[in-house]
């Protein structure tokens, strides 16, 4: 409770914090964090009802890995390898974003277009919201957002007092994400922040007109930094989305999981400006866990030959059905994620699409006889 008492003292009132007082408290709570670097991994998967799915379910599956480094002055290095879809037939992309001073550089390459000359996109310094996408580890490290001088103003900020989350006292604050209503309401963000453990968020919710749009649950761990001091840091997070195309659900329809590789986490190692360069060859931490994905990116597997003869199509159909059965059994044996929303719908959707495609191929073979 010490930090919360300090927070109230900063405002000079017993009524709670205003926005400026809150930002001062966040700066104090995270003052020992001078830089960090880590390797991360995760996925983003559709788990909603198959009948509500629009388009190919493969386009709603994303798996990613990468490395990230940050300093409190806003310097950022973010490199991500990702693949849309759940098969090696889909090309992999590599996205590198670097922020230093007022300059943002971005370089994106595709594994199936490595011969193309890469072009660096240079823009004025990006706002924090540009890096809270599904493949970004900054979705679970929110301290950087509040400390960033370019973050949007905290509109209609309110200190909602202290609440317990998992037995820990946390400061609960809210603010409007936009100054106007869209599609029936003003999107509002809620944060539950453990001020005694580094000022890190442990829960985040986005709501509109009292309807839950998404919820983020974050796990913290105490680790030893390069400076030999103990630090609290977010190491795992799950983002559950309850809204899709303007429709609200009682269970999550999209789940985004992000995890820090524990052995890679480096805190307060003294990162210099040379790390934050678009052409930097220096890894910011131990990246041995990225060896396989880097090799696959540079040497992608050959595209499988598509065969349309009857025997090949029948064999593919049998394999698809066997895969569906094996996946269903595995998912039934695994614990469900986030309030009962397992991945069974994903398996069902993918298998159904696979069967339909193969049936179409059979029909095409029959018509062409």
JODAWO-V555586 format. One record per backbone hydrogen bond with DSSP energy under -1.0 kcal/mol. NH is the residue of the N-H (numbers start at 1). CO is the residue of the C=O. E is the energy in kcal/mol with one decimal. If there is no record, write none. Layout:
BEGIN
nh=NH co=CO e=E
nh=NH co=CO e=E
END
This chain:
BEGIN
nh=5 co=1 e=-2.3
nh=6 co=2 e=-2.2
nh=7 co=3 e=-2.3
nh=8 co=4 e=-2.1
nh=9 co=5 e=-2.0
nh=10 co=6 e=-1.9
nh=11 co=7 e=-1.1
nh=12 co=8 e=-1.0
nh=13 co=8 e=-1.0
nh=22 co=18 e=-2.4
nh=23 co=19 e=-2.1
nh=24 co=20 e=-1.9
nh=25 co=21 e=-2.0
nh=26 co=22 e=-2.4
nh=27 co=23 e=-1.9
nh=28 co=24 e=-2.0
nh=29 co=25 e=-2.9
nh=30 co=26 e=-1.6
nh=31 co=28 e=-1.2
nh=33 co=30 e=-1.8
nh=36 co=70 e=-1.8
nh=37 co=266 e=-2.0
nh=38 co=68 e=-2.2
nh=40 co=66 e=-2.5
nh=41 co=259 e=-2.1
nh=42 co=64 e=-2.1
nh=43 co=257 e=-1.7
nh=44 co=62 e=-2.5
nh=45 co=255 e=-2.6
nh=47 co=253 e=-2.8
nh=48 co=253 e=-1.1
nh=52 co=49 e=-1.5
nh=53 co=50 e=-1.2
nh=59 co=56 e=-1.6
nh=60 co=57 e=-1.7
nh=61 co=58 e=-1.4
nh=62 co=44 e=-2.2
nh=63 co=83 e=-1.8
nh=64 co=42 e=-2.4
nh=65 co=81 e=-2.2
nh=66 co=40 e=-2.1
nh=67 co=79 e=-1.9
nh=68 co=38 e=-2.5
nh=69 co=77 e=-2.4
nh=70 co=36 e=-2.0
nh=71 co=75 e=-1.8
nh=74 co=71 e=-2.1
nh=76 co=99 e=-2.1
nh=77 co=69 e=-2.4
nh=78 co=97 e=-2.6
nh=79 co=67 e=-2.7
nh=80 co=95 e=-2.8
nh=81 co=65 e=-3.6
nh=82 co=93 e=-2.5
nh=83 co=63 e=-2.1
nh=85 co=61 e=-3.6
nh=90 co=87 e=-1.6
nh=93 co=82 e=-2.9
nh=94 co=109 e=-2.8
nh=95 co=80 e=-3.0
nh=96 co=107 e=-2.7
nh=97 co=78 e=-3.0
nh=98 co=105 e=-2.7
nh=99 co=76 e=-2.6
nh=100 co=103 e=-2.2
nh=103 co=100 e=-1.5
nh=104 co=123 e=-2.5
nh=105 co=98 e=-2.8
nh=106 co=121 e=-1.9
nh=107 co=96 e=-2.5
nh=109 co=94 e=-2.3
nh=111 co=92 e=-3.3
nh=113 co=110 e=-1.8
nh=116 co=113 e=-1.2
nh=121 co=106 e=-3.1
nh=123 co=104 e=-2.6
nh=125 co=102 e=-1.2
nh=130 co=127 e=-1.9
nh=131 co=128 e=-2.2
nh=132 co=129 e=-1.0
nh=136 co=133 e=-2.0
nh=139 co=136 e=-1.4
nh=140 co=137 e=-1.8
nh=146 co=142 e=-1.2
nh=147 co=143 e=-1.6
nh=151 co=148 e=-1.8
nh=155 co=153 e=-1.5
nh=158 co=174 e=-2.4
nh=160 co=172 e=-2.9
nh=163 co=170 e=-2.7
nh=165 co=168 e=-2.7
nh=168 co=165 e=-1.6
nh=170 co=163 e=-3.0
nh=171 co=193 e=-2.8
nh=172 co=161 e=-2.8
nh=173 co=191 e=-2.4
nh=174 co=158 e=-2.0
nh=175 co=189 e=-1.8
nh=176 co=155 e=-2.8
nh=177 co=187 e=-3.1
nh=182 co=185 e=-3.0
nh=188 co=207 e=-3.4
nh=189 co=175 e=-2.6
nh=190 co=205 e=-2.9
nh=191 co=173 e=-2.5
nh=192 co=203 e=-2.5
nh=193 co=171 e=-2.9
nh=194 co=200 e=-2.6
nh=195 co=193 e=-1.2
nh=197 co=194 e=-1.2
nh=199 co=194 e=-1.4
nh=202 co=192 e=-2.8
nh=203 co=192 e=-1.1
nh=204 co=216 e=-2.1
nh=205 co=190 e=-2.2
nh=206 co=214 e=-2.4
nh=207 co=188 e=-2.8
nh=208 co=211 e=-2.2
nh=211 co=208 e=-1.9
nh=213 co=206 e=-3.2
nh=214 co=206 e=-1.4
nh=215 co=240 e=-2.4
nh=216 co=204 e=-3.2
nh=217 co=238 e=-2.3
nh=218 co=202 e=-2.3
nh=219 co=236 e=-3.1
nh=221 co=233 e=-2.4
nh=223 co=231 e=-3.2
nh=225 co=229 e=-3.1
nh=226 co=267 e=-2.6
nh=228 co=225 e=-2.0
nh=231 co=223 e=-3.1
nh=233 co=221 e=-2.1
nh=235 co=219 e=-2.3
nh=236 co=219 e=-1.2
nh=237 co=258 e=-2.6
nh=238 co=217 e=-2.1
nh=239 co=256 e=-3.1
nh=240 co=215 e=-3.1
nh=241 co=254 e=-2.9
nh=242 co=213 e=-3.4
nh=244 co=247 e=-2.3
nh=247 co=244 e=-1.8
nh=249 co=242 e=-2.2
nh=253 co=241 e=-3.3
nh=254 co=241 e=-1.2
nh=255 co=45 e=-2.5
nh=256 co=239 e=-2.7
nh=257 co=43 e=-2.4
nh=258 co=237 e=-2.5
nh=259 co=41 e=-2.7
nh=260 co=235 e=-2.8
nh=261 co=39 e=-3.0
nh=264 co=261 e=-2.1
nh=265 co=262 e=-1.1
nh=266 co=37 e=-3.1
nh=268 co=35 e=-2.5
nh=275 co=272 e=-1.5
nh=276 co=273 e=-1.2
nh=277 co=275 e=-1.4
nh=280 co=277 e=-1.5
nh=290 co=287 e=-2.2
nh=291 co=288 e=-1.4
nh=294 co=290 e=-2.3
nh=295 co=291 e=-2.0
nh=296 co=292 e=-2.4
nh=297 co=293 e=-1.9
nh=298 co=294 e=-2.1
nh=299 co=295 e=-2.2
nh=313 co=309 e=-2.4
nh=314 co=310 e=-2.6
nh=315 co=311 e=-2.2
nh=316 co=312 e=-2.4
nh=317 co=313 e=-2.3
nh=318 co=314 e=-2.3
nh=319 co=315 e=-2.4
nh=320 co=316 e=-2.4
nh=321 co=317 e=-2.3
nh=322 co=318 e=-2.3
nh=323 co=319 e=-2.4
nh=324 co=320 e=-2.2
nh=325 co=321 e=-2.2
nh=326 co=322 e=-2.4
nh=327 co=323 e=-2.8
nh=328 co=324 e=-2.5
nh=329 co=325 e=-2.0
nh=330 co=326 e=-2.1
nh=331 co=327 e=-2.7
nh=332 co=328 e=-2.1
nh=333 co=329 e=-1.3
nh=334 co=330 e=-1.1
nh=341 co=337 e=-1.1
nh=342 co=340 e=-1.1
nh=347 co=343 e=-1.7
nh=348 co=344 e=-2.5
nh=349 co=345 e=-2.6
nh=350 co=346 e=-2.8
nh=351 co=347 e=-2.6
nh=352 co=348 e=-2.4
nh=353 co=349 e=-2.4
nh=354 co=350 e=-2.5
nh=355 co=351 e=-2.7
nh=356 co=352 e=-2.5
nh=357 co=353 e=-2.5
nh=358 co=354 e=-2.2
nh=359 co=355 e=-2.6
nh=360 co=356 e=-2.2
nh=361 co=357 e=-1.9
nh=362 co=358 e=-2.3
nh=363 co=359 e=-2.4
nh=364 co=360 e=-2.5
nh=365 co=361 e=-2.5
nh=366 co=362 e=-2.5
nh=367 co=363 e=-2.6
nh=368 co=364 e=-1.6
nh=369 co=366 e=-1.1
END
